[in-house]
């Protein structure tokens, strides 16, 4: 089942000479992990912004659930349909681990009493202990913080996970751990996982590897 479809998508920044993204048509399906690789400046981050609804195409359409993003409430789309995982984790430093995971649920109107057990379940699912749930993020290792970030990305029930260099700050063992979690989410639970990365280990583990260069996208 398709999660996101791009039809002749082009994006050009104001006053730029060249397109950041040029005439991309492709489909991202549930149950798969996609890795988008390419040199800096190739358009990877711009493409991720378009998928996340942070920018809209200059030409063409990004289609979600049969409708173009231009017709959707983008705040709601970003809150309920898309989850982001970042290289720098972006956890709230003054919230405990479990409070970080509760936050997106409460933002969607879930009662805090109901959010907490669900957050604990998600954290346990990525290998975070009950004792670690009560810590602040600064008291966790990089790999542990990224697992918390993944649990938080699942809290909104969004079926599409976008990763912006999610293994960029991790060592080899933690990188493999995060790859295993993301592949499990796609293959066992049907998520669509799209990762922008420089890490060839991530690209090799993906179901589909795509290379970006000069704003254009092709299957490796």
C-alpha positions as CSV (number, residue, x, y, z in Angstrom):
1,X,0.0,0.0,0.0
2,X,1.4,3.4,-1.0
3,X,2.1,5.9,1.8
4,X,3.5,8.8,-0.2
5,X,3.6,9.5,-3.9
6,X,5.6,12.2,-5.7
7,X,4.4,13.2,-9.1
8,X,6.8,15.4,-11.2
9,X,8.0,17.2,-8.0
10,X,10.3,20.2,-8.5
11,X,11.4,22.7,-5.9
12,X,13.4,25.9,-6.5
13,X,14.5,28.2,-3.7
14,X,13.7,31.9,-4.2
15,X,16.5,33.6,-6.3
16,X,18.3,30.3,-6.9
17,X,19.6,29.5,-10.3
18,X,19.1,25.7,-10.2
19,X,16.3,23.5,-8.9
20,X,17.0,22.0,-5.5
21,X,14.7,19.1,-6.5
22,X,14.0,18.3,-10.2
23,X,11.0,16.5,-11.6
24,X,10.9,13.6,-9.2
25,X,8.3,10.9,-9.5
26,X,8.3,8.0,-7.1
27,X,6.2,6.1,-4.6
28,X,7.1,5.2,-1.0
29,X,5.2,2.1,0.3
30,X,4.2,0.9,3.7
31,X,6.3,-2.1,5.0
32,X,9.5,-0.8,3.4
33,X,12.7,1.0,4.5
34,X,14.0,3.5,2.0
35,X,17.5,5.0,2.2
36,X,18.2,8.2,0.2
37,X,21.9,8.8,-0.2
38,X,23.9,11.4,-2.0
39,X,26.5,14.2,-1.6
40,X,25.9,17.4,0.4
41,X,23.9,19.8,-1.6
42,X,22.3,17.1,-3.8
43,X,18.7,17.9,-2.6
44,X,18.2,15.2,0.1
45,X,17.2,17.6,2.9
46,X,14.9,19.6,0.6
47,X,13.2,16.4,-0.5
48,X,12.7,15.4,3.2
49,X,11.2,18.8,3.9
50,X,8.8,18.3,1.0
51,X,7.8,14.8,2.3
52,X,7.2,16.3,5.8
53,X,5.1,19.1,4.4
54,X,7.5,21.8,5.7
55,X,7.7,23.1,2.1
56,X,5.4,22.6,-0.9
57,X,6.6,21.9,-4.4
58,X,7.2,24.6,-6.9
59,X,5.8,22.2,-9.5
60,X,4.2,18.8,-9.1
61,X,2.4,17.1,-6.2
62,X,3.2,15.2,-3.0
63,X,0.2,12.9,-2.5
64,X,-0.7,11.3,0.9
65,X,-3.7,9.0,1.3
66,X,-5.0,9.9,-2.2
67,X,-4.9,13.7,-1.7
68,X,-2.3,16.4,-2.5
69,X,-0.6,18.0,0.5
70,X,-1.8,21.4,-0.9
71,X,-5.4,20.3,0.0
72,X,-4.5,19.1,3.6
73,X,-4.2,20.8,6.9
74,X,-0.4,20.7,7.1
75,X,-0.2,21.2,10.8
76,X,-2.4,18.2,11.3
77,X,-0.5,16.2,8.7
78,X,2.8,16.9,10.5
79,X,1.3,16.2,13.9
80,X,-0.6,12.9,13.1
81,X,0.7,11.4,9.8
82,X,4.5,12.0,9.8
83,X,7.1,11.5,12.5
84,X,10.6,12.8,12.3
85,X,13.9,11.3,13.8
86,X,16.9,13.6,13.8
87,X,20.7,13.1,14.0
88,X,20.7,15.4,17.1
89,X,17.8,13.6,18.8
90,X,15.9,16.8,19.6
91,X,14.6,15.5,23.0
92,X,13.3,18.0,25.5
93,X,16.2,18.3,28.0
94,X,14.0,19.4,31.0
95,X,11.5,16.5,30.5
96,X,12.2,13.0,31.6
97,X,12.4,10.2,29.0
98,X,8.9,9.1,29.6
99,X,7.6,12.7,29.6
100,X,9.3,13.2,26.2
101,X,7.3,10.2,24.8
102,X,4.1,11.3,26.4
103,X,4.3,14.8,24.9
104,X,3.2,14.1,21.3
105,X,0.2,12.0,22.6
106,X,-0.9,14.8,24.9
107,X,-0.5,17.2,22.0
108,X,-3.0,15.1,20.1
109,X,-5.5,15.3,23.0
110,X,-4.7,12.0,24.8
111,X,-5.3,12.1,28.5
112,X,-2.0,12.2,30.4
113,X,-3.1,9.2,32.5
114,X,-3.6,7.2,29.3
115,X,-0.5,8.5,27.7
116,X,1.9,7.3,30.3
117,X,1.4,3.5,30.1
118,X,1.4,3.7,26.3
119,X,4.7,5.7,26.5
120,X,6.2,3.0,28.8
121,X,5.1,0.3,26.4
122,X,6.8,2.1,23.4
123,X,10.0,2.7,25.4
124,X,10.2,-1.0,26.5
125,X,9.7,-1.9,22.9
126,X,13.0,-0.2,21.9
127,X,14.9,-1.5,24.9
128,X,14.6,1.4,27.4
129,X,14.3,0.2,31.0
130,X,11.8,1.5,33.6
131,X,14.7,3.1,35.5
132,X,16.0,4.9,32.4
133,X,12.5,6.2,31.7
134,X,12.7,8.4,34.8
135,X,16.1,9.9,33.7
136,X,16.6,13.1,31.8
137,X,18.0,12.7,28.3
138,X,21.4,14.0,29.3
139,X,21.9,10.9,31.5
140,X,21.5,8.5,28.6
141,X,24.1,7.5,25.9
142,X,23.7,8.6,22.3
143,X,22.3,5.2,21.3
144,X,19.8,5.3,24.1
145,X,18.6,8.8,23.3
146,X,18.0,7.8,19.7
147,X,15.9,4.8,20.8
148,X,13.9,7.3,22.9
149,X,13.5,9.5,19.8
150,X,12.2,6.5,17.9
151,X,9.7,5.7,20.7
152,X,8.6,9.3,20.6
153,X,8.1,9.1,16.8
154,X,5.7,6.2,17.3
155,X,3.6,7.9,20.0
156,X,1.4,9.8,17.5
157,X,0.5,6.6,15.6
158,X,1.9,8.2,12.4
159,X,2.6,5.4,9.8
160,X,5.4,7.3,8.1
161,X,8.8,7.8,9.8
162,X,11.2,10.2,8.3
163,X,14.8,10.0,9.4
164,X,17.4,12.8,9.0
165,X,20.8,11.1,9.4
166,X,19.4,9.2,12.5
167,X,22.7,7.2,12.9
168,X,25.0,10.2,12.2
169,X,26.1,10.6,15.9
170,X,26.3,6.8,16.7
171,X,29.1,4.2,16.8
172,X,28.9,1.0,14.9
173,X,27.1,-1.1,17.5
174,X,24.4,1.5,18.1
175,X,24.0,2.2,14.4
176,X,23.2,-1.5,13.9
177,X,20.7,-1.4,16.8
178,X,18.9,1.6,15.3
179,X,18.9,-0.1,11.8
180,X,17.4,-3.3,13.4
181,X,14.6,-1.3,15.1
182,X,13.7,0.7,12.0
183,X,13.6,-2.4,9.8
184,X,11.5,-4.2,12.4
185,X,9.0,-1.3,12.4
186,X,8.7,-1.5,8.6
187,X,8.7,-5.3,8.1
188,X,6.8,-6.4,11.2
189,X,4.4,-3.5,11.8
190,X,4.0,-2.0,8.4
191,X,5.5,1.4,8.8
192,X,7.0,3.3,5.9
193,X,10.5,4.4,6.9
194,X,12.4,6.9,4.8
195,X,15.9,7.8,5.8
196,X,18.3,10.4,4.4
197,X,21.8,9.2,5.2
198,X,25.5,9.3,4.4
199,X,25.9,5.9,6.1
200,X,26.3,3.1,3.6
201,X,25.5,0.6,6.3
202,X,22.0,2.1,6.5
203,X,21.7,2.1,2.7
204,X,22.7,-1.6,2.4
205,X,20.1,-2.6,5.1
206,X,17.3,-0.7,3.3
207,X,14.8,-2.4,1.1
208,X,15.2,0.3,-1.5
209,X,18.3,2.5,-1.8
210,X,17.9,5.7,-3.8
211,X,20.7,8.1,-4.9
212,X,20.2,11.8,-5.2
213,X,22.5,14.0,-7.3
214,X,21.8,17.5,-8.6
215,X,18.2,17.4,-7.4
216,X,17.4,14.1,-9.3
217,X,16.6,10.8,-7.7
218,X,17.2,7.3,-9.0
219,X,17.3,3.7,-7.6
220,X,20.8,2.5,-6.9
